[in-house]
Amino acid sequence: MRKAASRLASRFSFNNLRLKNQLFFAFFIVVLIPVLFVGIFLTAAYRNNVLEQATKQTTNNVDKIRTQTSDILRIPLDLSDDYLISTSLKNLVNTRYDTVFESVQALWEFNSFKNAVQLYREIDGIRFYTTNETLLENWDFLHATPEIRQTDWYRSVNDSEQINWRLMSNETKQGERSLSLVRRINFPEYKTAGVLVIDVNQQLFNTMLSQEPYDTMILDSGNNIVAAKDRSWIGRNLSWLNFPDLAHKGQGTYRMSFEGKQYQVVIEDLMPHSSETGLRIVSLFAVETIVGGANRVAQLGFTVLLVSMVIALVLIYFMSSVLTKRTLTLYRNLSRAGKGDLTVVSDIRGNDEIALLSRQFNTMLANIRRLLEEVEDSNRRQSQLELAQKDIKLKMMASQINPHFLFNALESIRMRIHMKGEKDIASVVRMLGRLIRNNIEIGSRSIPLGQELEIVRYYLEIQQFRYGGDRLTFSMELDEGAQSALIPPLIIQPLVENAVVHGLEEAGEGGRIGITTQRLEDGTLQVAVEDNGIGMSAERLEEVRRSLDDTDEEKQHRIGLRNVHQRLKLTFGEDSGLKIESRENEGTSITFRLPGEEGNDHVYFSHRG
């Protein structure tokens, strides 16, 4: 293999190219590749910087909008707190009016709603829904009819005085929709209640968002668009945009793909005090619109580079033709000599390097017959020496690679990862090193059960790191008094590995492995490995059971199970072999028993990723 690789490298060596090709190749290596690399690097850096600046600007803008929106919502929040304890409102909606005149007079004297709308530009309207049928309706007070009480917005505050923010239609303004504060106000002494609705001035949101450079919107808890830079979006649900999973994204910055384009999305939550539901501010922009200028600069640069390359290639072609004309003459003389004509004479004149080579060529031909045999012998001995040296060097390198080097290397990697803050990966590397060390250093001697279970735990935690905590969990229920019991090495680990590979790899999410050691009444120690994987059919289970005692090596597909089974029987007797139980799509259980003394100490612990 190494000889073939050496021949391949020699075939494509720079020295094997024609002079003209060398010039072209040198041009590509020295000029084109560095220029392309620098151009690509600078373009990518410029694109990333532009995108980063746009994302930072968008984040700052979203923060500013959040602050401004909080300021706008502070007024309706304060007003709702005032009305929550307002005596005049309580008396107005809970008084029974005998005549229309009394109701009209009471409504005329209550002007708090009108004054608030006139005083605060953040408020577009205030209305109160009451169940007092004797109170006449006007633009400020409306009856909570059965139809209104069945609406989602009315029922959302039915059991709580917490504030809801939602996009609502105002029946007093021909169904005009705007962001509204909805709050239930209870009157305990009258055992009545009503619902306060304060409409926020939509124009403030429109003015605020119209100044944004990118598409920005404010959503209520139902993902309805309360306000947006594009006013045609107002009133629509977020699902109308057809952005995948945008409705379920939490606060943060995301890169999302939509209709073949990449979008940068910034989301920030706003939860006013005393509120049960809040708002979300979403700003998004197409990445292409931001980096389009950088792409155009890159295209222009590559165009200029291409034109320069064509001109340079033409110049190199003419220069190489002049240089190679004399070289070709020398090449033809060398070709004749190479075919066996050692009487050829090169007559290239001049004092440049090619002429010097020509004269040296003539001198060389005079001595070539005498030196040819020596050169061949020398080359043969040199080749043999080089092969021997390479073989010795390879053996020296192989002898230096030992387990201690591997463990030290893994420990160095773990410390480097740990110093960088990747504690989970450092822990996995540490467990991998210990697992390899244990497996290599373990011989034929017996080891304590606790040491075997420690190896198993390392293996399971590494597998859990691979698959993730949602796909693989494990638990170990261990008899503490049996930890020092001696068993043959590598007895439990193959069973656990078999459960992971054959039981859980095709099971998907929710894979679980349980390991139990328990002292039985007769003093024996029972070890069980269980999984909830794909299990086996009755026919397959019977086939596996028969294979445990099969001595035909060519028929074995589960050599690990057979090896453990026979080692247990040879060490502890026939009753200590593996017992396998399994049901298809329910899981598999493998148990075996070890002779020992009775004990009752029992400890349980579980590990989940």
N, C-alpha and C positions, 0 to 999 in steps of 0.2 A: 504494500500500500504506500509506504513511504517512498519507494523507488518510483512508483507511478506518479506520485505527487511531485517528486523532484523533476521527472521528465516533463510533466505538464508545465511547471514553472519555468523550466529552461526553454521550452518551446515558445512561450509568450514573453521571454525576456526582452528588455529594451534593446540589448545589444544585437538581437536577431532581426531587428527592423532595418529596412533600407534607410539611407541617410535622409532622403526626402521625407519618408514616413516619420523618422525620428524628429525632424524639424516640426512637422505637423503635430506629432504627439507632444513634443515639448511645449509647443504653443498652447495646446489644450490644457496641459498640466500646469504650466507656469502662469498663463494669462486667463484662459477662459474659466477654468474651475474656480480659482480664487475670486474672480470678478462675480461669477454667478453666486458663489457662496456668500460673499459680502452683500450683494444685491438682495438675495433672498433673506439674509439675516436682518438687514436694515429694513426691508419692506415689512417683514413679520414684526420686528420691534416697533416700527411706526404704526402698523395696524393695531397691535396690542395696546400701544400707548393711547392711540385715539379712542379705542374701545374702552379702555380703563378710564380715561378722562370723561367719556360720555356716561359711563356707568356711575362714576363718582358724582358728576353733575346731576344725573337723574336721582341718585340717592339723596343728595342735598336738597333738590327740588321737592322730593317726596317728604323729606323732613320738614321743609318749610310749609308745604301744604298741610301736613299734619298739625303743625303749630297754629297756622291760620284757621284751620277747621276747628281746632280746640277752642280758639278764641271766639269763633262764631257760635259754637254750641254752648259756651259758658252762659250766655244770656238766657236762652230757653231753659237751661238747667237751673239757674238761679230762680227764674220765674216759677218753675214747677215746684221748687222747694218752698217758695213763698205761698203759692196757692195750696200746698199740702197742709198748711196750718192757718190758712186765711179764714177768719171768722165771718167776714162778709159773704164769702163764697159759700161757706157752710150754711149760713142762715138763709141765703137766697134759694139754694136748691133743695132745702129740706122744709121750707115753709109751705103749708097748704093754703092755697089762694081760693077764696070763695067766689070772687068776681074777676072778670077780665081786667077791670080797671086796676085792681090790686096787683095783678101779675105784671101789667104794663108798667105801672109805677115802680115796682121793684126792679124790673129790668132797666128802666130809665135811670134809676139812681145808681145802679151798678155799672160803672164805666171803667173798671180796672183793665179789662181786656183791650178796649179801644185805646186807652192811654198808653198801654205797653206797646201796641202796634205802632202808634204815632211816635213814641219816644225812642224805641230801639229799631234801628234799620235792619238788625239781624232777624226780626220777627216779621213774617208775612201775614200771619193770622193766628187767632186763638179761638178754639171752640170747646165746649164742654157737653158731653153726652150724659143726660140724667134720666132717671126713671120717674121723676116727679111729673105726672100727667097734668097737674094744675098749673105748671109753669109754661107760659106760652113759648113757642119757638121763635127765634130770630137768628141772625147770622152768628151769634155767639153761643147760644144754648140750643141744643137739639135733643129730641127725645131718642132714647136708646130703644128703638123698635126691635121686634124679634128678628127682623132681617139683619139689622146692624149687629145684634148680639151674637149672630152666627158667623160673622166674618172672622177671618184669621187674625186681623190686627186687634179686634176687640177681645177675642178669647186669649190672645197672647199675654194680656195683663190681668186676666180674670182672678188669679190667685196671688198676685204679688204686687207690691208697690214699686218694684224695680222698673226702671225706665227702659222702653224699647225704642230703637231708632229704625225707621223703615220708610220706604218710598210709598206714599199714600195719595189717593185721589181726593180732592177737596170738592164735595158736592155743593158747597156754597160758591164755588168758582168754576162752574161748568166742567167739573171733573179734572181740573188742572192738577198735575202730579208734582209733588215736591217732597223733600226730606222732612219728616215730622217726628216730633217727640210724642210718644204715647205713654201715658202713665195713669194708673188707677189711683184714685183718691178715695180713701175710706172715711166715713163719718161714724165712728163707733157708738157715739151716744144716740144716734138716730138709727143705727143698724142699716145704714144705706151706703151707697157708693156711687161713684161716677167715673168717667174716663175723660181725662184732659188730653187734648191734642193741640200741640203748638207747631205751626208750620214755619220752617226756616226759610228765609229769603233766598230763593233759587238764584237770583241775579248775582248775589255775592259769590256763589260757587262758579257761575259761568264766567264772571270777570276774572276770578282767580285762576281758573284752569285755562282760559284763553291765552294766557301769557306763557304757557308751558311750551317748550320746543318739541316735545314728543307726545304721543297719545297717552293721556292720563285720565283716570276715572276714579270715582268714589263709589263704593259698593256698600249696600246694607247687608244685614246678616243673611238675607235670602238671595244674595248675589244679584240683586237688581241694581242697575246702574242709576245712581242718584244724580250724579253730575259727571260731565266728561268734556274734554277739549272739543271733540266732535259732538255737537249738540244733538245730532240725529240719533246718537246712541242712548240718550237719556230715556229712561222708562223701559228699556229692553233688559232682558236677563242676560247674564254673562254667557250662558250657553249659546246665545245667538252668535257670538264671535267664533265658536267652534274651535277654541284653543283647547288642546287636550290637557285634562287634569288641572287647568288653571284654577278652577273653582275650589279644589282641594288643597292648594298650596298654602303653606303658612308664611309667616313673615320671613323675608330674606330676598336674595338675588338669585335668579335662575336663568339658565340658557335653555330655550325651548325651540323645537322645530315645528313649523307649521306651513303646510303647502309648499314644501321644498325649500323654505327660507328659515334662517336662524334668527331668533328674536332674543333680546335681552329683556328680562322682566324683573322689576323691582316692586316688592310688596311690603307694605307696612300696615300694622294694625293700629286702630284707635279705639280705646275703650274708655269713654267718659265715666266719671265717678257716679255711683248709684245706678249704673246701667246694667241691664241683663244682657243686652245685645249691643254690639258696637259696629264700627265701620271699618272698611279696608280701603286703602289707597293703593292703586295699581298703576304703574307707569311702564310702558313697553315701547321698544323701538326695534326696527329691523337692523340687524348687524350690518347688512350690505349698505344701507344708507349712510352708516357712519364710516365704514372703511372703504367706501367707493372711491374717495379721493386718493387714498393710498394705493388702491388697485390701479387707478389711472396713471399715477406716477410710476408704479412698477411696470405697467405695460409700455409707457413711453421709454423708460430706461431700458427695458429688454429690446425694444425696437431699435434704439440707438446702438445698443450692444450688438445686435444682429447685423446691422449695416457695417459697423466697425469690424466685425468678424469677417464678413465677406471681403472687405477691402484688404484686411490683413492676410487672409488666405491667398488672395491673388498675388500679393507681393511676395509672400513666402514661396509660392509656386515658382515664380520667375527666378528668385534668388537660389532656390534649391536646384533648379535646372542647370544654372551656371556651375554650381558647386559639384553637382553629381556627374557632369560630363567627363571630367578628368578621372573621377572615381570609377566610373563605368569602364574606362580604358584599363585601369589597373585591375578591375574586377575580371575583365575578360582574360587578362594574362594569368591571373590567379586561377581562373577556371581551367585554362589549358594545363597549368601545372597540376591542378587537382585531378585532372583526368589522366595524368601519367607523363605528360610532356615536360620533362625537367630541363629541356634545352631552350625554352622560351626566354626571351630577353625583353624587359620592359624599357621603353625609350621615352618615358615621360620626362619633360624638361621643366626646369624651374627650381625655385628654392623654398617653395611652400611645403607643408607637411605631406601632401600627396606625392610630390617629387621625392622627398626624403624616403617615403615608404617604398617608392619604386626602386630606388637604388639599394635599399636594404633588402628588397625582394630578390634582386639579382645576386646579392651576396649570399643570401640564404639558400638559393637554389644550388649554389656550388657545394655547400656542405650538407645538403639535406639527405643525400644517400647515406653518408657516413653516420649521420645522427639519427636516422629514422629508426633503426633497430634499438638504439639506446633509449630513444624517446618512448617507444612502445613498451620496453621493459620497465622503464621508470614509471610510466603511466599505470601499468598493471600493478606494480608494487604499491604505488600511491593509492590506487583505488582499494586494494585489499587493506591497506593500513587505515584508510578513512572509514571503511566499513567496520573494521575491528574497533576503532575508536568510538564510532557511533554506538555500536552494540554495548561497549563498556559503559559509555556515558548514560545510555538508556537504563542499564541495570543499576547503575549508581543512583540515578534519579528514582527508580522504582523502589530501591531499598530504603530511600529516605522518606518515602511516604508511609507512615505508620499511623496507628490509631491516635497516638499522642499528638501528632501534627494535626490530625483532623479535629480532635477535641479542642486543642488550643486555638485553632483557626475559628471554630464555631464560637468559642468563648470570646475571642477578639471581636467577632462580628456582633455577638450579643451585647458586649459592652459599648461598642460604637452606636448600635441602635438605641440602647438604653440612655446613653448620653444625649441623644437627639430627641428624647421624650417619647419614643415609640415603645412604651412599656409592654403592650400586648405582644408585639412581634418579638421583643427581646425575651419575654417569658417563653414563647413558643420555641425560639432558638435554643434557650437553655434546656427545655424539656427534650428537644430533639437530640442535643448533645448527650444528655444523660441516658436517653433511650438507646442511642447507638453504643455508648460505652458499656451499658449493661449487657446488651445483646452480644457484643464482641467479647467481653471479658468473661461472660458466663461459660463455664465448662460443663463437665459431666457431673459435678458435685451437686448435692441438694442445696436449696436455698430456702430461707424463711418465707412463709406465705406472705408476710407483709411486704417483703422486697418484690415478690412477683406482682402483687397488687399495685405497688407503686409504679412498676413498669407499665402495667395496664392503664393506670390513670394518666401517665404521660401520653401513651398512645391515643387514648380517647380525647384528651384535651387538644392534642395536635389535630385529630380528625374533626373535632368540633370547631377548631379555628378554620379548617378548610371549608367545612360545609356551612358554618354559621349556626347560631344558637337556635334559630327557628327550625332548622332541618334536623339537627342532632342534639339530643340531650342524654345525659346518663346519670344514673344514681348507683351508689354502692352501699349496701347494708351489710356490715361486717361484724363478725364476732371478735371483740377485742382480745379475748383470752386466747384466740387461736392464731394470732399474728406471728408467733414464733414457731409454729408447726413447720417442719421441714418437708418440702415437696421437690420433685424434679423440676429443673428450670424450664421456662417457656411452656407451661401447661395451660394457663388461663388465657394468655395473650392470643394464641392462635384461635381460640374459641371466640374471643371478642372481635378479632379481625375478620373471622368468618361471618359473624353477625353483621358487621358494617358493610363488607364487600357484597355478600350474597343476600343479605336481608334488607338493608336500608338504602343502598345506592339507587334502587329503582322505585323506592316507596315515596319519594317526594318529601313534602313538609311533615313535621311532627314525628320524626324518627326518635325512638327512645330505646336505650339499652340499660338493663338492670343487672347488677352483679350482687349476689347474696352469698355470704358464708354463715352457716348456722350449725351449732352443736345439736345433735339429736339425742334423744333419751338413751339410746344404746351406746353413747360415747363417740360415735363416728361424727366426722365433720363433713357436712354436705355443702358443695359449691355449685351454684347455679348461675348461668348466663342466659338472659332472656332478652328478646327484642320483639318489637311490634311491627316487623317488616312484612314482606310479601308472603312469607311462610312457604309451605310445600304441600303439594297434593298427597293423598294417601299412598299412591303408587310411587311417587318420588321419595317420600319418607322411607318407605320400605326398602327402596333401592339403596339409599344412603346408609341405612342400618346394616344391610348385608355387606356393603363395601368396607365397613369398619374392620371386619375380620378377613377380608379378601387379601390374599398374598400376591396376586397378579399385579405387578407394578404398572403394566401397560394399560390397565383398565381404570387406574385411579384418576379421579378428577378432584377429589378433596383429600389430598395427601396430608394436609395439616391435621384434619380431624382423625384420620386413620393413625397418624403418628402419635398423637396425644392418647388415643384410645389404647393402643398397644403398649405404650410406655407406662400408662397407669396400671394395666393388667400385669405387666412384668414386675412392677415395683411393689404394688399393694395387693395383688391377687385379682381373681376373676370378677369379684363384686365391685371393684373400683373402676370398671370401664365406663364409657360415656353412655348416658341415657338421653335419647333425643325424642322430643315431642314437638309436633308442629301442626298447624292448621293453615290452610291456604288463605291468604289475605288477612290473617290474624296474628301471625308471628311464630317464633320458634323458641323453644326452651331446651337447653343442654345442661345436664347435671351429672355430677360424679361424687363419690363418697371416698373419704380418706379415714383410715383408722386413727383413733386418738382417744384422749381422756375426756370425761364429761366436764362441762363448764357452762356457766350461765351468764358470764359477762357479755353484754350485747350493746353495740353502739351503731348508730345510723347517721349517715350524712349523705347529702345530695349535691350535685354540681350541675348548674345550668349556665349556658352562655348568655 
